[in-house]
Amino acid sequence: MASDSDPRAISALTHNIHEAGLDESVRILQADVADAARDVPVGAAIVTNVPYGHGTEGGRELHDSYRRFGDVLRAREDLGPVVVLSGHRDFIADTGLKWQEVAGFRNRGLPVRLLRLVR
């Protein structure tokens, strides 16, 4: 299962899944994280690359998105493990959850962290 609220990301995702021959194996949803979470099966692992905020300059919408992601994870304690690639310094604080940094590196020149949710 894969989701994104941005139609351009969905288009790219659909193309990549098709190129990988996974059309029959991956269900794609164009939805906000809170809406998509309703369809995620119990016990599913979550692996995501959240928006870094460089295109939106990290405004209120980005911080609200991180907060909603944290709300979803609190409501769905049955999910896990949860692993996130984040390039925004406020991600951890905005989610209100405890994260363990697994690795730090650069993605296209931007500093990012690979984080694992600590439950």
Secondary structure per residue as TSV (DSSP state, phi and psi in degrees):
chain	resnum	aa	ss	phi	psi
A	1	M	-	360.0	137.5
A	2	A	E	-140.7	145.0
A	3	S	E	-147.4	157.5
A	4	D	E	-163.2	150.9
A	5	S	S	-88.3	-14.7
A	6	D	-	-89.4	119.6
A	7	P	H	-60.1	-30.1
A	8	R	H	-67.8	-39.1
A	9	A	H	-66.5	-38.6
A	10	I	H	-63.5	-41.2
A	11	S	H	-61.2	-46.3
A	12	A	H	-65.2	-41.7
A	13	L	H	-61.8	-45.7
A	14	T	H	-59.7	-44.3
A	15	H	H	-60.6	-48.5
A	16	N	H	-64.2	-39.5
A	17	I	H	-65.4	-41.0
A	18	H	H	-62.8	-46.6
A	19	E	H	-60.9	-31.0
A	20	A	T	-83.4	-3.9
A	21	G	T	73.3	27.9
A	22	L	-	-108.8	17.9
A	23	D	T	-51.5	-40.8
A	24	E	T	-82.5	-9.8
A	25	S	T	-104.9	-17.5
A	26	V	-	-121.2	127.1
A	27	R	-	-95.6	128.0
A	28	I	E	-109.4	131.6
A	29	L	E	-122.9	134.6
A	30	Q	E	-96.4	100.5
A	31	A	-	-161.4	154.8
A	32	D	-	-66.1	156.0
A	33	V	H	-54.8	-40.6
A	34	A	H	-65.7	-39.7
A	35	D	H	-71.9	-40.9
A	36	A	H	-66.2	-33.2
A	37	A	H	-61.6	-27.5
A	38	R	T	-61.5	-27.8
A	39	D	T	-96.9	-2.1
A	40	V	S	-77.7	126.8
A	41	P	-	-63.9	151.7
A	42	V	T	-55.9	135.1
A	43	G	T	81.5	3.5
A	44	A	-	-68.3	143.3
A	45	A	-	-78.6	144.5
A	46	I	E	-115.5	122.9
A	47	V	E	-128.3	119.6
A	48	T	E	-144.9	152.7
A	49	N	E	-114.8	94.1
A	50	V	-	-72.7	155.7
A	51	P	-	-56.3	138.6
A	52	Y	-	-82.8	-23.4
A	53	G	S	92.1	1.1
A	54	H	T	-72.4	-32.6
A	55	G	T	-76.5	-33.4
A	56	T	T	-99.6	2.0
A	57	E	T	61.4	21.7
A	58	G	T	68.5	33.0
A	59	G	-	-72.4	-172.9
A	60	R	H	-54.7	-40.0
A	61	E	H	-59.5	-41.8
A	62	L	H	-65.5	-46.6
A	63	H	H	-63.7	-38.5
A	64	D	H	-64.2	-37.3
A	65	S	H	-62.8	-45.1
A	66	Y	H	-62.5	-41.9
A	67	R	H	-62.1	-44.8
A	68	R	H	-62.6	-37.8
A	69	F	H	-61.8	-44.6
A	70	G	H	-61.3	-41.9
A	71	D	H	-59.6	-43.5
A	72	V	H	-62.0	-45.0
A	73	L	H	-67.2	-33.0
A	74	R	H	-68.5	-39.0
A	75	A	H	-73.9	-26.4
A	76	R	-	-115.3	66.0
A	77	E	T	-66.3	-9.9
A	78	D	T	-77.4	-8.1
A	79	L	-	-89.1	145.1
A	80	G	-	154.6	156.7
A	81	P	-	-70.7	161.9
A	82	V	E	-119.7	121.9
A	83	V	E	-126.5	133.0
A	84	V	E	-130.7	137.1
A	85	L	E	-100.4	117.2
A	86	S	E	-128.1	138.2
A	87	G	-	-116.3	16.2
A	88	H	-	-118.2	130.9
A	89	R	T	-64.3	-23.9
A	90	D	T	-93.5	0.3
A	91	F	H	-54.3	-51.3
A	92	I	H	-60.5	-50.0
A	93	A	H	-61.8	-41.3
A	94	D	H	-66.1	-34.5
A	95	T	H	-74.3	-27.4
A	96	G	T	72.2	20.2
A	97	L	S	-117.6	166.7
A	98	K	-	-95.1	126.5
A	99	W	E	-123.8	146.3
A	100	Q	E	-107.3	128.3
A	101	E	E	-76.9	121.0
A	102	V	E	-90.6	-38.6
A	103	A	E	-159.8	153.7
A	104	G	E	-129.0	137.0
A	105	F	E	-162.5	-171.7
A	106	R	E	-112.0	138.3
A	107	N	E	-120.9	108.8
A	108	R	T	54.8	39.4
A	109	G	T	87.7	-9.9
A	110	L	E	-96.0	136.6
A	111	P	E	-70.0	130.5
A	112	V	E	-134.7	161.8
A	113	R	E	-128.2	138.7
A	114	L	E	-93.7	118.9
A	115	L	E	-118.4	145.5
A	116	R	E	-122.0	130.4
A	117	L	E	-66.6	133.6
A	118	V	-	-101.7	119.8
A	119	R	-	-107.8	360.0
